[in-house]
């Protein structure tokens, strides 16, 4: 009988390298990873259940708090789901302002990610550089909405804040700042030998695996898959804009699907977001900001509305989906279900980490820009005993729930 040559290395759910709770179990052969398992579910916050106790306007502000970084895309997707149910037509001006806010979020999220990625490889000088550059977009967001993080700018049927001509100089000043300074980040991340050595041919996700595992966002685009809700099913003002899907071959001439390519895609998208905002400002139409400005009247209409709706948005991390069902009897939705992009990207960690070194775990995991708090949902406990639901049981429960909704 041959002697076992591997050993198990547990990491998490609490670990200095992890920003949020997630548990890994690696099978290690020397320094090489030969097996990967992961467990989530440590930070369930019952947000969806809380939403079924509130009216749709109140849920907008709850949806903002699903994720502290992606707090534009969640209220946007929720609003679009409700608007689809009630056949609410959002004014064109509001659609453009929604697009501007979404792209400002993408700029700040991607630059924040760049700093975290640098930190994960021990390059804290670049962390501080990235976050210093990010400050400008946060200042601009605060100028337009009154807050740097939770913006409270959306409502069902439109937006709560306008963008006026006298604000253009401040906006353009910030956009010009990124035009002038983005090159510093690009050169640092793409040309620095240390970052190249830590990111090239590391954490590879092949096109086949990305498709099979339904990866989304920069994670899948870095593998050469042109998947982007803004282009595939244009919403808000994206259908009027000159926009294309960003893939790494635009810069490198090839697609490897590694950590380096995921850096390339995000930097390209920051540059693209600046351009999209400028396009929106140039084309910003006149008109109303909201379909129904009287909230009591809107809520009275929604209370009598029955149906199901889906809202989709391309968050910085990838596609967000909100499902809402109104029963025509109550102010609160009958149900509300959120699928955040990290949910799709989690399984991509397995092929990305297989064959890599222990030291590469932090940067490979961080390269998908994970958010565990907006992914985790529920742990089942009955009679003080935790239950583990396998795929077969989850499938059975899903069918039962779908039939219950249909009734």
Secondary structure as a PSIPRED ss2 file (coil, helix, strand):
# PSIPRED VFORMAT (PSIPRED V4.0)

   1 X C   1.000  0.000  0.000
   2 X C   1.000  0.000  0.000
   3 X C   1.000  0.000  0.000
   4 X C   1.000  0.000  0.000
   5 X C   1.000  0.000  0.000
   6 X C   1.000  0.000  0.000
   7 X E   0.000  0.000  1.000
   8 X E   0.000  0.000  1.000
   9 X E   0.000  0.000  1.000
  10 X E   0.000  0.000  1.000
  11 X E   0.000  0.000  1.000
  12 X C   1.000  0.000  0.000
  13 X C   1.000  0.000  0.000
  14 X C   1.000  0.000  0.000
  15 X C   1.000  0.000  0.000
  16 X C   1.000  0.000  0.000
  17 X C   1.000  0.000  0.000
  18 X C   1.000  0.000  0.000
  19 X C   1.000  0.000  0.000
  20 X C   1.000  0.000  0.000
  21 X C   1.000  0.000  0.000
  22 X C   1.000  0.000  0.000
  23 X E   0.000  0.000  1.000
  24 X E   0.000  0.000  1.000
  25 X E   0.000  0.000  1.000
  26 X E   0.000  0.000  1.000
  27 X E   0.000  0.000  1.000
  28 X E   0.000  0.000  1.000
  29 X E   0.000  0.000  1.000
  30 X C   1.000  0.000  0.000
  31 X C   1.000  0.000  0.000
  32 X E   0.000  0.000  1.000
  33 X E   0.000  0.000  1.000
  34 X E   0.000  0.000  1.000
  35 X E   0.000  0.000  1.000
  36 X E   0.000  0.000  1.000
  37 X E   0.000  0.000  1.000
  38 X E   0.000  0.000  1.000
  39 X E   0.000  0.000  1.000
  40 X C   1.000  0.000  0.000
  41 X C   1.000  0.000  0.000
  42 X C   1.000  0.000  0.000
  43 X C   1.000  0.000  0.000
  44 X C   1.000  0.000  0.000
  45 X C   1.000  0.000  0.000
  46 X C   1.000  0.000  0.000
  47 X H   0.000  1.000  0.000
  48 X H   0.000  1.000  0.000
  49 X H   0.000  1.000  0.000
  50 X H   0.000  1.000  0.000
  51 X H   0.000  1.000  0.000
  52 X C   1.000  0.000  0.000
  53 X C   1.000  0.000  0.000
  54 X C   1.000  0.000  0.000
  55 X E   0.000  0.000  1.000
  56 X H   0.000  1.000  0.000
  57 X H   0.000  1.000  0.000
  58 X H   0.000  1.000  0.000
  59 X H   0.000  1.000  0.000
  60 X H   0.000  1.000  0.000
  61 X H   0.000  1.000  0.000
  62 X H   0.000  1.000  0.000
  63 X H   0.000  1.000  0.000
  64 X H   0.000  1.000  0.000
  65 X H   0.000  1.000  0.000
  66 X H   0.000  1.000  0.000
  67 X C   1.000  0.000  0.000
  68 X C   1.000  0.000  0.000
  69 X C   1.000  0.000  0.000
  70 X C   1.000  0.000  0.000
  71 X C   1.000  0.000  0.000
  72 X C   1.000  0.000  0.000
  73 X H   0.000  1.000  0.000
  74 X H   0.000  1.000  0.000
  75 X H   0.000  1.000  0.000
  76 X H   0.000  1.000  0.000
  77 X H   0.000  1.000  0.000
  78 X H   0.000  1.000  0.000
  79 X H   0.000  1.000  0.000
  80 X H   0.000  1.000  0.000
  81 X H   0.000  1.000  0.000
  82 X H   0.000  1.000  0.000
  83 X H   0.000  1.000  0.000
  84 X H   0.000  1.000  0.000
  85 X H   0.000  1.000  0.000
  86 X H   0.000  1.000  0.000
  87 X C   1.000  0.000  0.000
  88 X C   1.000  0.000  0.000
  89 X C   1.000  0.000  0.000
  90 X C   1.000  0.000  0.000
  91 X C   1.000  0.000  0.000
  92 X H   0.000  1.000  0.000
  93 X H   0.000  1.000  0.000
  94 X H   0.000  1.000  0.000
  95 X H   0.000  1.000  0.000
  96 X H   0.000  1.000  0.000
  97 X H   0.000  1.000  0.000
  98 X H   0.000  1.000  0.000
  99 X H   0.000  1.000  0.000
 100 X H   0.000  1.000  0.000
 101 X H   0.000  1.000  0.000
 102 X H   0.000  1.000  0.000
 103 X H   0.000  1.000  0.000
 104 X H   0.000  1.000  0.000
 105 X H   0.000  1.000  0.000
 106 X H   0.000  1.000  0.000
 107 X H   0.000  1.000  0.000
 108 X H   0.000  1.000  0.000
 109 X H   0.000  1.000  0.000
 110 X H   0.000  1.000  0.000
 111 X H   0.000  1.000  0.000
 112 X H   0.000  1.000  0.000
 113 X H   0.000  1.000  0.000
 114 X H   0.000  1.000  0.000
 115 X H   0.000  1.000  0.000
 116 X H   0.000  1.000  0.000
 117 X H   0.000  1.000  0.000
 118 X H   0.000  1.000  0.000
 119 X H   0.000  1.000  0.000
 120 X H   0.000  1.000  0.000
 121 X C   1.000  0.000  0.000
 122 X C   1.000  0.000  0.000
 123 X C   1.000  0.000  0.000
 124 X H   0.000  1.000  0.000
 125 X H   0.000  1.000  0.000
 126 X H   0.000  1.000  0.000
 127 X H   0.000  1.000  0.000
 128 X H   0.000  1.000  0.000
 129 X H   0.000  1.000  0.000
 130 X H   0.000  1.000  0.000
 131 X H   0.000  1.000  0.000
 132 X H   0.000  1.000  0.000
 133 X H   0.000  1.000  0.000
 134 X H   0.000  1.000  0.000
 135 X H   0.000  1.000  0.000
 136 X H   0.000  1.000  0.000
 137 X H   0.000  1.000  0.000
 138 X H   0.000  1.000  0.000
 139 X H   0.000  1.000  0.000
 140 X H   0.000  1.000  0.000
 141 X H   0.000  1.000  0.000
 142 X H   0.000  1.000  0.000
 143 X H   0.000  1.000  0.000
 144 X H   0.000  1.000  0.000
 145 X H   0.000  1.000  0.000
 146 X C   1.000  0.000  0.000
 147 X C   1.000  0.000  0.000
 148 X C   1.000  0.000  0.000
 149 X C   1.000  0.000  0.000
 150 X C   1.000  0.000  0.000
 151 X C   1.000  0.000  0.000
 152 X C   1.000  0.000  0.000
 153 X C   1.000  0.000  0.000
 154 X E   0.000  0.000  1.000
 155 X E   0.000  0.000  1.000
 156 X C   1.000  0.000  0.000
 157 X C   1.000  0.000  0.000
 158 X E   0.000  0.000  1.000
 159 X E   0.000  0.000  1.000
 160 X C   1.000  0.000  0.000
 161 X C   1.000  0.000  0.000
 162 X C   1.000  0.000  0.000
 163 X C   1.000  0.000  0.000
 164 X C   1.000  0.000  0.000
 165 X H   0.000  1.000  0.000
 166 X H   0.000  1.000  0.000
 167 X H   0.000  1.000  0.000
 168 X H   0.000  1.000  0.000
 169 X H   0.000  1.000  0.000
 170 X H   0.000  1.000  0.000
 171 X H   0.000  1.000  0.000
 172 X H   0.000  1.000  0.000
 173 X H   0.000  1.000  0.000
 174 X H   0.000  1.000  0.000
 175 X H   0.000  1.000  0.000
 176 X H   0.000  1.000  0.000
 177 X H   0.000  1.000  0.000
 178 X H   0.000  1.000  0.000
 179 X H   0.000  1.000  0.000
 180 X H   0.000  1.000  0.000
 181 X H   0.000  1.000  0.000
 182 X H   0.000  1.000  0.000
 183 X H   0.000  1.000  0.000
 184 X H   0.000  1.000  0.000
 185 X H   0.000  1.000  0.000
 186 X H   0.000  1.000  0.000
 187 X H   0.000  1.000  0.000
 188 X H   0.000  1.000  0.000
 189 X H   0.000  1.000  0.000
 190 X H   0.000  1.000  0.000
 191 X H   0.000  1.000  0.000
 192 X C   1.000  0.000  0.000
 193 X H   0.000  1.000  0.000
 194 X H   0.000  1.000  0.000
 195 X H   0.000  1.000  0.000
 196 X H   0.000  1.000  0.000
 197 X H   0.000  1.000  0.000
 198 X H   0.000  1.000  0.000
 199 X H   0.000  1.000  0.000
 200 X C   1.000  0.000  0.000
 201 X C   1.000  0.000  0.000
 202 X C   1.000  0.000  0.000
 203 X C   1.000  0.000  0.000
 204 X C   1.000  0.000  0.000
 205 X C   1.000  0.000  0.000
 206 X C   1.000  0.000  0.000
 207 X H   0.000  1.000  0.000
 208 X H   0.000  1.000  0.000
 209 X H   0.000  1.000  0.000
 210 X H   0.000  1.000  0.000
 211 X H   0.000  1.000  0.000
 212 X H   0.000  1.000  0.000
 213 X C   1.000  0.000  0.000
 214 X C   1.000  0.000  0.000
 215 X C   1.000  0.000  0.000
 216 X C   1.000  0.000  0.000
 217 X C   1.000  0.000  0.000
 218 X H   0.000  1.000  0.000
 219 X H   0.000  1.000  0.000
 220 X H   0.000  1.000  0.000
 221 X H   0.000  1.000  0.000
 222 X C   1.000  0.000  0.000
 223 X C   1.000  0.000  0.000
 224 X C   1.000  0.000  0.000
 225 X C   1.000  0.000  0.000
 226 X C   1.000  0.000  0.000
 227 X C   1.000  0.000  0.000
 228 X C   1.000  0.000  0.000
 229 X H   0.000  1.000  0.000
 230 X H   0.000  1.000  0.000
 231 X H   0.000  1.000  0.000
 232 X H   0.000  1.000  0.000
 233 X C   1.000  0.000  0.000
 234 X C   1.000  0.000  0.000
 235 X C   1.000  0.000  0.000
 236 X C   1.000  0.000  0.000
 237 X C   1.000  0.000  0.000
 238 X H   0.000  1.000  0.000
 239 X H   0.000  1.000  0.000
 240 X H   0.000  1.000  0.000
 241 X C   1.000  0.000  0.000
 242 X C   1.000  0.000  0.000
 243 X C   1.000  0.000  0.000
 244 X C   1.000  0.000  0.000
 245 X C   1.000  0.000  0.000
 246 X C   1.000  0.000  0.000
 247 X C   1.000  0.000  0.000
 248 X C   1.000  0.000  0.000
 249 X H   0.000  1.000  0.000
 250 X H   0.000  1.000  0.000
 251 X H   0.000  1.000  0.000
 252 X H   0.000  1.000  0.000
 253 X C   1.000  0.000  0.000
 254 X C   1.000  0.000  0.000
 255 X C   1.000  0.000  0.000
 256 X C   1.000  0.000  0.000
 257 X C   1.000  0.000  0.000
 258 X C   1.000  0.000  0.000
 259 X H   0.000  1.000  0.000
 260 X H   0.000  1.000  0.000
 261 X H   0.000  1.000  0.000
 262 X H   0.000  1.000  0.000
 263 X H   0.000  1.000  0.000
 264 X H   0.000  1.000  0.000
 265 X H   0.000  1.000  0.000
 266 X H   0.000  1.000  0.000
 267 X H   0.000  1.000  0.000
 268 X H   0.000  1.000  0.000
 269 X H   0.000  1.000  0.000
 270 X H   0.000  1.000  0.000
 271 X H   0.000  1.000  0.000
 272 X H   0.000  1.000  0.000
 273 X H   0.000  1.000  0.000
 274 X H   0.000  1.000  0.000
 275 X H   0.000  1.000  0.000
 276 X H   0.000  1.000  0.000
 277 X H   0.000  1.000  0.000
 278 X H   0.000  1.000  0.000
 279 X H   0.000  1.000  0.000
 280 X H   0.000  1.000  0.000
 281 X H   0.000  1.000  0.000
 282 X H   0.000  1.000  0.000
 283 X H   0.000  1.000  0.000
 284 X C   1.000  0.000  0.000
 285 X C   1.000  0.000  0.000
 286 X C   1.000  0.000  0.000
 287 X C   1.000  0.000  0.000
 288 X C   1.000  0.000  0.000
 289 X C   1.000  0.000  0.000
 290 X E   0.000  0.000  1.000
 291 X C   1.000  0.000  0.000
 292 X C   1.000  0.000  0.000
 293 X C   1.000  0.000  0.000
 294 X C   1.000  0.000  0.000
 295 X H   0.000  1.000  0.000
 296 X H   0.000  1.000  0.000
 297 X H   0.000  1.000  0.000
 298 X H   0.000  1.000  0.000
 299 X H   0.000  1.000  0.000
 300 X H   0.000  1.000  0.000
 301 X H   0.000  1.000  0.000
 302 X H   0.000  1.000  0.000
 303 X H   0.000  1.000  0.000
 304 X C   1.000  0.000  0.000
 305 X C   1.000  0.000  0.000
 306 X E   0.000  0.000  1.000
 307 X E   0.000  0.000  1.000
 308 X E   0.000  0.000  1.000
 309 X E   0.000  0.000  1.000
 310 X E   0.000  0.000  1.000
 311 X E   0.000  0.000  1.000
 312 X E   0.000  0.000  1.000
 313 X E   0.000  0.000  1.000
 314 X E   0.000  0.000  1.000
 315 X E   0.000  0.000  1.000
 316 X C   1.000  0.000  0.000
 317 X C   1.000  0.000  0.000
 318 X E   0.000  0.000  1.000
 319 X E   0.000  0.000  1.000
 320 X E   0.000  0.000  1.000
 321 X E   0.000  0.000  1.000
 322 X E   0.000  0.000  1.000
 323 X E   0.000  0.000  1.000
 324 X E   0.000  0.000  1.000
 325 X E   0.000  0.000  1.000
 326 X E   0.000  0.000  1.000
 327 X E   0.000  0.000  1.000
 328 X C   1.000  0.000  0.000
 329 X C   1.000  0.000  0.000
 330 X C   1.000  0.000  0.000
 331 X C   1.000  0.000  0.000
 332 X E   0.000  0.000  1.000
 333 X C   1.000  0.000  0.000
 334 X C   1.000  0.000  0.000
 335 X E   0.000  0.000  1.000
 336 X E   0.000  0.000  1.000
 337 X E   0.000  0.000  1.000
 338 X E   0.000  0.000  1.000
 339 X E   0.000  0.000  1.000
 340 X C   1.000  0.000  0.000
 341 X H   0.000  1.000  0.000
 342 X H   0.000  1.000  0.000
 343 X H   0.000  1.000  0.000
 344 X H   0.000  1.000  0.000
 345 X H   0.000  1.000  0.000
 346 X C   1.000  0.000  0.000
 347 X C   1.000  0.000  0.000
 348 X H   0.000  1.000  0.000
 349 X H   0.000  1.000  0.000
 350 X H   0.000  1.000  0.000
 351 X H   0.000  1.000  0.000
 352 X H   0.000  1.000  0.000
 353 X H   0.000  1.000  0.000
 354 X C   1.000  0.000  0.000
 355 X C   1.000  0.000  0.000
 356 X C   1.000  0.000  0.000
 357 X E   0.000  0.000  1.000
 358 X H   0.000  1.000  0.000
 359 X H   0.000  1.000  0.000
 360 X H   0.000  1.000  0.000
 361 X H   0.000  1.000  0.000
 362 X H   0.000  1.000  0.000
 363 X H   0.000  1.000  0.000
 364 X H   0.000  1.000  0.000
 365 X H   0.000  1.000  0.000
 366 X H   0.000  1.000  0.000
 367 X C   1.000  0.000  0.000
 368 X C   1.000  0.000  0.000
 369 X C   1.000  0.000  0.000
 370 X C   1.000  0.000  0.000
 371 X C   1.000  0.000  0.000
 372 X C   1.000  0.000  0.000
 373 X C   1.000  0.000  0.000
 374 X C   1.000  0.000  0.000
 375 X C   1.000  0.000  0.000
 376 X C   1.000  0.000  0.000
 377 X C   1.000  0.000  0.000
 378 X C   1.000  0.000  0.000
 379 X C   1.000  0.000  0.000
 380 X E   0.000  0.000  1.000
 381 X E   0.000  0.000  1.000
 382 X E   0.000  0.000  1.000
 383 X C   1.000  0.000  0.000
 384 X C   1.000  0.000  0.000
 385 X E   0.000  0.000  1.000
 386 X E   0.000  0.000  1.000
 387 X E   0.000  0.000  1.000
 388 X C   1.000  0.000  0.000
 389 X C   1.000  0.000  0.000
 390 X C   1.000  0.000  0.000
 391 X H   0.000  1.000  0.000
 392 X H   0.000  1.000  0.000
 393 X H   0.000  1.000  0.000
 394 X H   0.000  1.000  0.000
 395 X H   0.000  1.000  0.000
 396 X H   0.000  1.000  0.000
 397 X H   0.000  1.000  0.000
 398 X H   0.000  1.000  0.000
 399 X H   0.000  1.000  0.000
 400 X H   0.000  1.000  0.000
 401 X H   0.000  1.000  0.000
 402 X H   0.000  1.000  0.000
 403 X H   0.000  1.000  0.000
 404 X H   0.000  1.000  0.000
 405 X H   0.000  1.000  0.000
 406 X H   0.000  1.000  0.000
 407 X C   1.000  0.000  0.000
